[in-house]
C-alpha cells in the first residue's frame, strides 16, 4: 500500500517545474516567515545527512553478512 503511495508522490514531484517551486517558496515564506523556513531547511539537510549515513551503514552490514555467508547475494 505504501509503495503505491510513494510511487504516485514521486511521479507528481517529477512533474513540478521551477515556476511551481517559486510559487510554493513564496507561499511558504508568507505563511512561516523566512527565519522559520531557514530553520526547517537546515533540519531537513541534517536529517538527509543522517539518513545517508544510516543507508551506508546498512549497506556495509549487508556486504559483511554476504561475505560471511559465502558471497551469496
C-alpha positions in Angstrom: 0.0 0.0 0.0 2.7 2.5 1.0 4.7 1.5 -2.1 2.0 2.7 -4.4 1.6 5.9 -2.4 5.3 6.7 -2.7 5.3 5.9 -6.4 2.4 8.2 -7.0 4.0 11.0 -5.0 7.3 10.6 -6.8 5.6 10.8 -10.2 3.9 14.0 -9.0 7.1 15.5 -7.9 8.9 14.7 -11.2 6.4 17.0 -13.0 6.9 20.1 -10.8 8.7 22.8 -12.7 10.7 25.8 -11.5 7.8 28.2 -11.6 5.7 26.0 -9.3 8.7 25.7 -6.9 9.0 29.5 -6.8 5.2 29.9 -6.1 5.5 27.3 -3.3 8.5 29.1 -1.8 6.7 32.5 -1.9 3.7 31.0 -0.2 5.8 29.3 2.5 7.7 32.5 3.1 4.5 34.3 3.6 3.0 31.7 5.9 6.0 30.8 8.0 8.5 33.7 7.6 12.0 33.4 6.3 13.6 32.6 9.6 11.4 29.6 10.2 11.9 28.3 6.7 15.7 28.6 7.2 15.5 26.5 10.3 13.3 24.0 8.6 15.7 23.6 5.6 18.6 23.2 8.0 16.8 20.5 9.8 15.9 18.8 6.6 19.6 18.9 5.5 20.7 17.4 8.8 18.1 14.7 8.5 19.2 13.9 4.9 22.8 13.5 6.0 21.8 11.3 8.9 19.7 9.1 6.6 22.6 8.8 4.1 24.8 7.6 7.0 22.3 5.0 8.1 21.9 3.8 4.5 25.7 3.5 4.1 25.9 1.6 7.4 23.2 -0.8 6.3 24.9 -1.4 3.0 28.1 -2.2 4.9 26.3 -4.7 7.2 24.7 -6.3 4.2 28.0 -6.7 2.5 29.6 -8.2 5.7 26.7 -10.7 6.0 27.1 -11.6 2.4 30.8 -12.3 2.8 30.1 -14.4 6.0 27.5 -16.5 4.2 30.0 -17.2 1.4 29.4 -14.5 -1.2 25.8 -15.2 -1.7 23.8 -12.1 -2.9 
